[in-house]
Amino acid sequence: MEIEKFLELTKKLDKKKKGRPEELERLKKVFERFHLLNRNYLDKETFDKAQDSISSIAETIANTVQYLDAEIARLRSKRSKLPFENVTLSEMQKVQNRNEMLLKEYLAEFQK
């Protein structure tokens, strides 16, 4: 996934002083969409705490994506799955694909 590129970009944005409020607002919009996709994996309290800075938003997104990657890998490697685990795995994979598309859209804005 493009999480490394995303983290590098947000570090650069956080270091910039000029244009920072606009970039923070743009990232907050992406973060709101991200939270809507990941309601089951990102609680409201963490979402609210992370809204203060670009770096905290980026860390929260990265941590959520990494958690989902780890859970997907764990469920895939499990040989005999219970029926609800297959459903959970399927839902996590759909969410992770949407996360990837969302981050690609965000990164594409900066490559123009």
N, C-alpha and C positions, 0 to 999 in steps of 0.2 A: 504494500500500500504506500501511498505517497505521504505518509505521516512525517517522515524525515524532512522532506522538502517543505512541508507545511510548518514544521517547527523552526527551520532555518529562516523562512520568510518572516514569521512572526517575531523572531529575535531581531531581525533587521528592522522591522517596523517599530518595535519597542525602543530601539536605540535612536531612531530618528525623532527629533523634536518637532520638526516642521511637518504638518499634515497629520499629526498623531490623533487629534480628536476625530477626524473624518475616518481614519483607518480603524479606530476603536469602534465607531458606530457601525461601520461595514462588518467588522468581525462580530459585533454583538448580534447583528441580524442573522449572520450565518450560524452563530451559537444558538440562537433561539430556534432556528430550523433544526439544528442538530439535537437540541433537547427534545423537540417534538418527536423526532425519529427514535430517540433513545430513552424515552420516559421510563421504561422498565429497568434500565441500567444506570441512569443518572438521576439521582434524587433532586428534589426541588431545593433543598438546603445547599447542596453542593453547587447547583446551578446559580443560585443567588449570590453565594460567596465569590464565585469566579468572575462575576461581571465587573470587577473593579479595574482590571488592567488586561492588556493584550497578552502578557505572559501567563497570567492565571487562566485565561480562557483557553489559550493554546495547550497548557499543561492538562487541563481538565479534559479537553477533547482527546489529546494523546493518550491519557490514562484510560479513558473509556474505550477507545479503539483497541488499545493493547489488552484490556480486560476481555473484550469480546473475542479478540484473536485467540487468547489463551483458553477461553471457555469452548470456543469452536474446536480448537485442536484437541482439547480434553475429551469432548463428546465424540469426535470423529475416531479417536483412538480406542475408545471403549468398545469392546467387541460385542457384548450383548446389551443392547439398549432397551430400556423400558419404552413403552409406546409414547409416553409424555416427553421422553428425552429426544425422540425423533422429531416431534413437533417443536420442541424448544430449539433444537439444532437448526431446523428449517427457518424458524423465525429469526434466530440470530444471524444466519447467513444472509437473509433478506435485508435486515437492518444494516449489516456490515457492507453490503453492496451499495445501499443507498448512501451510507456514510462516505464511501469511496467516491461516489458520483458527486456528492456535495463538496468534498474537499477538492476534487478535480476542477469543479466549476469555480471555486474560490481561487485556486492557483492559476487558472486560465485567465482570470481578470488581470493578473499582474504580468502575464507574459505577452499581453497585447502591446 
